Amino acid sequence: MGRGDLTNREWSLLEPHLPSAGGRGGRWSDHRTVINGILFRVRTGVPWRDLPERYGSWKTVYERHRRWSADGTWDRILQAVQADADLAGRIDWSMVGVDSTSCRAHQH
């Protein structure tokens, strides 16, 4: 496991909310490995093609991220994980704030 990869505890909270493995065209690569690849890319900003080999094929990681972004899977996962944390009392909703101010900058 690389630095920044999901811990076993984090994975146990996330895993129940993931789509079932398998689907169009056959069996999917391991969700945990692919998600760790996505997290690595988001954390470091490297191009998809430069993902370390430990995350598998960069195309697989990219396609899973793209597919889940397009079909709303990431949104559903976020809502489910937030709901679980809220039920367990780990979220303090009073600390949430929305700021609608805007700041304009001019070249002068």
C-alpha positions, 0 to 999 in steps of 0.5 A: 500500500502506498502513502495516501492509499485507503486504509483498511478502515476507510475501505471498510466504510466505502466498500458497501456503497460501491457498485457490484464488481462486474458488468459490461464486458466482464469482470472489473479490476479491483475497486480498491486498487482503481480508487487508490489510483484515482486518489493518487492522480487527484492528490498529485496532479500527474497525467493519467498515463503517468500513474504508477503501475501498482494501480493497474492500467491507467486506462482502466483507472481513467475509464472507471473515474470517467464512467462513475463521474458521468453516471452519478456513482461518485455523488451516490457514494458521497451521499451514502458515506455522509449519511452513515457518518451522520447516523454515527454522530460524526458530522457536525452540521452546524459547522457548515457554511455557505459564502456567496460573496464574489471577488473581482480582480482587474488587471490595473 
